[in-house]
Amino acid sequence: MRLHVPQSQAYVSIAAFLHYSQQDPYAVRFRFWLDPVGDPVAWYIGRDLLRDGLLHLVGEGDVQIGPDHSLSAILIRLRVDEHSSTMTVPRQPVAEFLQRTAKAVPYGYESQAPGFVDLRDAALERLSSEL
């Protein structure tokens, strides 16, 4: 992944990983390291948002995703307060990752994912017992 340096044409290459869990089937965890010896930065991005961002610009607020002009990469813009960062990520590995998530939990069936159902039911039981 390339992290773009503001006010210049430069970028920094950094390691990034995507993670998907049936316990949180609506989101993809996006982790990257800004400092090789420090802790990673983690963002949770909606799986649908990431999928749609492969084809066109999507997102409002803190996360925006869209294809670059060549369509071989996607641009991810993350914002915290008045600060923002833009990263370029190769499109193909992200598309392949999303295909694997769809095999694990098809789009539209997230609420039926086994891990999600177990967590939801446990949370509802806790809430019921507190009433």
C-alpha positions in Angstrom: 0.0 0.0 0.0 1.2 3.5 -0.6 0.6 6.3 1.8 0.5 9.7 0.0 2.5 12.5 1.6 0.5 15.7 1.7 1.6 18.7 -0.4 3.9 16.6 -2.5 4.0 13.9 -5.2 5.8 11.5 -2.8 4.4 8.4 -1.1 5.6 5.9 1.5 5.2 2.2 1.0 3.7 0.6 4.1 2.4 -2.9 5.0 -1.3 -3.4 5.2 -3.6 -6.3 6.0 -7.3 -7.0 5.6 -9.2 -9.2 8.1 -12.8 -10.5 8.0 -14.7 -12.3 10.7 -18.1 -13.9 10.7 -18.5 -12.3 14.2 -18.6 -8.9 12.6 -19.8 -9.8 9.0 -20.6 -6.2 8.0 -17.1 -4.9 8.4 -13.5 -5.5 7.2 -10.6 -4.6 9.6 -7.9 -2.7 7.7 -4.6 -2.7 9.6 -1.4 -0.9 8.6 1.8 0.2 10.2 3.0 3.8 10.1 6.0 2.9 12.2 7.7 -0.5 11.7 8.3 -0.9 15.4 5.0 0.5 16.6 1.5 -0.8 16.9 -0.6 -1.0 13.8 -3.4 1.5 13.1 -6.8 -0.3 12.6 -9.8 1.0 10.8 -13.1 -0.9 10.4 -14.6 -0.3 7.0 -18.0 -1.5 5.8 -17.6 -4.5 3.5 -20.2 -3.1 1.1 -18.4 0.2 1.1 -15.1 -1.4 0.2 -16.8 -3.5 -2.5 -18.6 -0.5 -4.0 -15.4 1.5 -3.9 -13.8 -0.9 -6.4 -16.1 0.6 -9.0 -16.9 4.2 -8.1 -16.4 6.8 -5.4 -18.3 6.0 -2.2 -18.4 7.1 1.3 -19.2 10.2 3.3 -17.5 11.5 6.4 -14.4 9.7 7.7 -14.0 7.1 4.9 -14.1 7.5 1.2 -13.1 4.9 -1.3 -12.9 4.9 -5.1 -11.0 3.7 -8.1 -7.9 5.5 -9.3 -7.8 6.9 -12.9 -6.2 3.7 -14.2 -8.7 1.4 -12.4 -5.8 -0.8 -11.3 -5.9 0.5 -7.8 -8.3 2.1 -5.3 -7.8 5.2 -3.3 -8.8 5.1 0.4 -9.1 8.4 2.2 -9.4 8.2 6.0 -10.1 11.3 8.0 -9.9 12.1 11.7 -11.0 15.6 12.7 -9.3 18.0 10.2 -6.6 15.5 9.4 -6.8 13.1 6.5 -4.6 10.5 4.8 -4.9 9.0 1.3 -3.7 5.6 0.5 -3.4 3.7 -2.8 -4.1 0.0 -2.7 -3.8 -2.4 -5.6 -7.3 -3.3 -6.7 -6.9 -7.0 -7.5 -5.9 -8.3 -4.1 -8.8 -6.3 -2.5 -11.3 -7.7 -5.1 -10.0 -11.3 -4.4 -10.2 -10.8 -0.7 -13.8 -9.6 -1.0 -14.7 -12.7 -3.1 -13.4 -14.9 -0.3 -15.5 -13.0 2.3 -18.6 -13.5 0.1 -17.9 -17.3 0.1 -17.7 -17.2 3.9 -20.8 -15.0 4.2 -22.7 -14.1 1.1 -23.7 -10.4 0.7 -27.2 -9.9 2.1 -26.8 -12.8 4.6 -24.6 -11.1 7.2 -27.3 -11.1 9.8 -27.3 -15.0 9.6 -23.6 -15.5 9.9 -23.1 -18.0 12.7 -20.6 -16.0 14.8 -22.8 -12.9 14.5 -25.9 -14.7 15.5 -24.1 -16.1 18.6 -22.9 -12.7 19.7 -26.2 -11.0 19.0 -28.2 -13.6 21.0 -25.7 -13.4 23.9 -26.1 -9.6 23.9 -29.8 -9.8 23.8 -29.9 -12.3 26.7 -27.7 -10.0 28.8 -29.9 -7.0 28.1 -33.0 -9.1 28.9 -31.5 -10.2 32.2 -30.7 -6.6 33.2 -34.3 -5.4 32.8 
